[in-house]
Amino acid sequence: MASEIARRVMEIIAEQALLDLSDVTPEATLESLGIDSLGLVESIFAIEEAFDVSVPFNANEPGKSSFDISSVGAIIAAVETLVDQSQT
């Protein structure tokens, strides 16, 4: 399931940022992909909808959020955790 989550998160990010899927790698940062704060918010909404989870994201204080957005890989790991928590 984890690889399915990773694939879907990368697809969502690529779709929201109008990027080719091959450009979105776990090592990529949102900044390196050219994703601004609006693109991030749109991606978060799409992730919440796709996985039926609620992302604990505080746009005003991202340093205080438990949802790590430092890289695509970090986002994938955070989504995997949320999905695991929602299934218990």
C-alpha positions in Angstrom: 0.0 0.0 0.0 2.9 2.4 0.8 4.1 2.4 -2.8 0.5 3.1 -4.0 0.3 6.0 -1.7 3.7 7.3 -2.9 2.6 7.0 -6.5 -0.7 8.7 -5.9 0.8 11.6 -3.9 3.4 12.2 -6.7 0.6 12.1 -9.3 -1.4 14.6 -7.3 1.5 17.0 -7.0 2.3 16.7 -10.7 -1.3 17.3 -11.6 -1.7 20.3 -9.3 1.6 21.9 -10.5 1.0 21.0 -14.1 4.3 19.0 -14.2 5.3 15.8 -15.9 5.1 13.0 -13.4 8.7 12.1 -14.1 9.7 15.5 -12.7 8.2 14.7 -9.3 10.6 12.6 -7.2 10.7 11.9 -3.5 13.9 13.9 -3.3 12.4 17.0 -4.9 11.4 20.0 -2.8 8.3 22.0 -3.6 10.5 25.0 -4.3 12.6 23.0 -6.8 9.4 22.0 -8.5 8.2 25.6 -8.7 5.2 25.0 -6.4 4.2 28.1 -4.5 1.9 28.4 -1.4 -1.3 28.3 -3.5 0.0 25.2 -5.3 0.7 23.6 -1.9 -2.7 24.4 -0.6 -4.3 22.9 -3.8 -2.2 19.8 -3.5 -3.1 19.4 0.2 -6.8 19.6 -0.6 -6.4 17.1 -3.4 -4.4 14.7 -1.1 -7.1 15.0 1.6 -9.8 14.2 -0.9 -7.9 11.3 -2.5 -7.1 9.6 0.8 -10.0 10.7 2.9 -7.7 12.2 5.5 -7.4 15.6 7.2 -4.0 17.2 6.9 -3.0 19.0 10.1 -1.6 22.0 8.2 -1.3 25.5 9.6 -0.4 27.9 6.7 0.3 30.7 9.2 2.7 28.7 11.2 4.1 25.8 9.1 6.9 25.2 11.6 4.3 24.2 14.2 2.6 21.7 11.9 3.3 18.0 12.2 2.8 17.6 8.5 6.3 17.9 7.0 6.4 19.6 3.6 10.2 19.8 3.2 10.2 17.4 0.3 7.9 15.2 -1.8 9.3 12.2 0.2 8.4 13.9 3.5 4.9 14.6 2.2 4.5 10.9 1.2 5.7 9.8 4.6 3.2 12.1 6.3 0.4 10.9 4.2 1.3 7.3 4.9 1.1 8.1 8.6 -2.3 9.8 8.2 -3.6 6.9 6.2 -2.4 4.4 8.8 -4.0 6.4 11.6 -7.3 6.6 9.8 -7.4 2.8 9.4 -7.1 2.1 13.1 
